[in-house]
Amino acid sequence: PPAHMENATLNRLKSISDDAHCRGTPFHTIVPPPSIPLQNEDQLGTATLTSDDLSHLSNYINETYLTSKSMAQISQQFESQSSIQLRNFLNPKWATVISQATSQRDDTDEFTQQHLSNSPPSYTAGVTPSWTPVGPPHKQRYLTFDSTKDDDEPGATLATLQQSLLQSPPFFKYLCHLTSLSYALGYRGRIRRFRPGLDYTVAHYGILTKESVLDATLCFVRGEEEEWENGDCGGFECYIAASEEEGADE
């Protein structure tokens, strides 16, 4: 197991920085990237979706989610539950491109059912100059992509999607339309890889936010839909409110 896993106690999870306790581990402790403000008029604009916006979004998003009826239903559910999951979000073209790139990388790094059933995966599997492991391990472990270091696939394809879709003004308007929230004043994002049998995140005080934010997570999981349903593959995100009472979590 990774070094210093014995530090996975309540006090460790509540701490914000534990670098001194994790020296010698091949991990990098990182904080969420700073929010990039939207400042010029072209970026701020209005929250009204135009025909040009929808045309841009249709290059990436499944057309099912771009109809007025679907967007109204999504908005209603979000207002009721404060979250929503949209399956098959990308259009077939982009879904195929990313599926092929990620599957090929999993095969190369031996993250297939056949390899995983025969031997446990290596902690260094998939680590490259552009895919960096993030820790400390008693809080989190996954790989994050840095496009400035290498055009490694599938990171380069995901970075293109991030820049062209997720960080585009039409997508900000789309989110505003679906959530009925005010128009975005800034954004931040990261490309992560969770390797089967290795990677995870756990709740800790270092990820608390002082301001309200909207998370939009685009996930890609290899496997059949039935495997996702029964929990054999994939994962989930869980939001919990931090206790303000001293000792309430003990």
DODOVO-982431 format. One record per residue (C-alpha): residue in one letter; x, y, z. Coordinates in steps of 0.1 Angstrom, whole numbers, plus 5000, padded with zeros to 4 digits. Last residue first. Example, Ala and Ser with C-alpha at 12.3 -4.5 7.8 and 13.67 -1.06 7.14 Angstrom:
# residues 2
s513749895071/a512349555078/
This chain:
# residues 250
e484051265166/d482351465139/a480451695162/g483651775180/e483352155176/e480052235158/e480252375123/s479752045106/a480652045069/a477751985045/i478151675023/y478351644985/c478951294971/e480451224937/f480250884922/g482350604908/g482850384878/c482850004876/d481149714894/g478649954909/n475449774898/e474350054874/w477750124860/e478249754851/e474749744835/e475850044813/e478649844799/g482249934806/r484850204803/v483850514822/f484050874809/c482951154832/l482151524825/t481851714858/a480052044860/d480452184895/l478652504903/v480252724930/s479052894962/e481853074980/k483852965010/t484652624995/l485752325014/i488352104997/g491052125024/y488452015050/h488451655038/a486151425019/v487951135002/t489251104967/y490050784948/d492650614926/l494150264925/g491849974916/p490850124882/r492850444874/f491150774880/r492351014854/r491851394859/i491551694836/r491152014855/g488852314856/r488352674866/y485752934858/g484753294863/l481853534865/a479353274853/y475753394846/s473353384875/l471753044882/s468652914865/t470352574864/l469752474828/h469852814812/c472952924832/l474652604822/y473952674785/k475153034789/f478452904803/f478552654774/p478052934748/p480853134765/s483352844760/q485352684788/l483552344787/l483352334749/s486552434729/q488952454758/q487852134777/l487251944745/t490752024733/a492151934767/l490351594765/t491851524731/a495351614744/g494951404775/p493951094756/e496651094745/d499951274754/d500551604738/d503351674764/k504351924791/t502052214786/s498951994784/d499251904821/f496951624830/t496051504865/l496451154879/y494551034909/r495150984946/q493251154974/k493151235011/h495250965029/p497350934997/p498651294997/g498251314968/v498251384930/p500051174904/t501151354873/w500051274837/s502051504814/p505551374822/t504051024824/v502350814851/g499950564835/a500950284857/t503250404886/y501050254913/s501249914895/p497949734890/p497149414910/s497649094891/n495648834871/s492148984874/l493449334866/h495249214835/q492149034820/q489749304831/t491849574814/f493949844829/e497249714813/d498650064808/t498550014770/d495049874771/d493850164793/r495450404768/q493650244739/s490350254758/t490850624766/a491550714729/q488750504715/s486150624739/i487250984734/v486850974696/t483650774698/a481951004723/w483051304702/k481351174670/p478351034688/n477351364705/l478451414741/f476151384770/n475551014768/r474051034803/l472951354819/q473151344857/i471351614877/s471951814908/s470152074930/q467251824934/s464152034926/e465752324907/f467852074888/q464851864879/q463052164865/s466052284845/i466551944830/q462851934819/a463152284804/m466352194786/s464751884772/k461752064758/s463852354743/t466052104725/l469752094731/y469951794754/t468851544727/e471351704703/n474151524721/i476751794728/y480051854709/n479352034675/s475852094687/l477252344713/h478452574685/s475152564667/l473352624699/d475452934706/d474953064670/s471153014674/t471353234706/l471153124742/t470353414764/a472653444794/t474053774783/g477453904772/l480153824798/q482753684775/d482153924746/e481954204772/n485354144786/q486054024821/l485453654827/p487553574857/i489753264858/s489253084891/p492452954906/p493252594902/p492152364930/v495052294954/i497852054946/t499851804967/h502251614944/f502751244949/p505751014946/t505950984984/g509251085001/r507751345023/c504151275033/h503951395069/a505551735061/d503151785032/d500151765055/s498152075045/i494452135050/s493951915080/k490551765087/l491351435070/r494551405091/n492551475123/l489951215114/t492650955107/a494150845074/n497750895086/e498350515086/m498350545048/h501750695052/a503350515023/p501150364996/p500050005000/
